[in-house]
């Protein structure tokens, strides 16, 4: 009965809406664009990266000295001012983008909790906050920013192609929930990055299910060991899923600092249930560069960085991530398929770094509320409290806050790259990651997956599909600070 109900719900969701109801799903409504490429990096806010971009987009308000007029108050009331980071490496675990830290930073719309979230970040990392100096330093990290001298390629990209300065992450939380929104329009109850809490599958499935059902080509490219056979890649993935299941069932969970370590190699894996049937769509990054050069990229693709070294999450050097992104974007622009390509450069969430624009309210995707493996509705807290009370308390703190998905997360950098892009254009439209789902739906006349992507706006205002493409000849962009592959 439950299975039948789930199938009925999936059918109802699939029938919710299509751009052209009179035409069959899978109909190509935007033939000028044959390849949609999503390059989603990690953990930086708009202000943190592009706040110093002048005369373009809504960045920092600058004072007479040319520095941002941004102040948060720390735990002891001291003013903490935004500052230019002295290095491109980051602190490990600081700042924090956990569910709890993100809601604290938001502060009911005041965006004044970044400096005081330093104590939260230290506690989540299992570090002793020590004295006032350690807490102050951890809080100050969230107010740091980088500028064009640090990120020349990104600034050149944002000056050349349409900039979306009101692109928000999909929820006030970390990586996994936001990447789930990217591919399914819902986090389906996930509010943290715990690798063993990924099970469950939304009734309407993911965008990959839709694309497969309607015979639309897609791929998820990511770095893999050179020359690794497909069967070995699949076998490794199956072992990883089995390990996650074992962790879910174990009573003796690892210590708190290791509890929330990510276990992700490619975005599609944030919904691992049944992903085995789609492993033929998961390819190495070398295949991406070959496909881009030959003009054989699929209709829809996600390109992932090496999450351990090139994603730009702390404590990584952001120069590494910029070098990877530049390589990907240049490969698309100079590939044979460029005349019919749209690439979106975007970030999954803010990484705990400051942004001054309060995230607006959002349409809840479904009726599923947030929960975590320990603590929260349906968790293991009652089982674990007698055995590991400290662990449960720690996890409850990380996941504390309203367990609803009725608000966007903080702004993230986003640029729309295409030969059809409008020159000198800034879009102030509110987008989030489900805008990418909406884009796929607008192109292939596909139904919405949830109420969130049904209400989303596709970033089509950044394109002029009626005029000759302004960027048919790829523009020259600044070189990144360091070349990819020199590390």
PyMOL commands that set and color helices and strands:
alter all, ss='L'
color gray80, all
select helices_A, chain A and resi 2-14+46-50+99-109+118-124+132-141+152-160+175-184+195-197+207-213+230-249+256-259+267-271+275-281+285-294+318-333+338-340+381-385+389-398+434-444+451-455+459-462
alter helices_A, ss='H'
color red, helices_A
select strands_A, chain A and resi 35-41+71-73+79-81+83-84+144-145+162-164+218-222+282-284+300-303+341-347+414-418+426-427
alter strands_A, ss='S'
color yellow, strands_A
deselect
rebuild
show_as cartoon
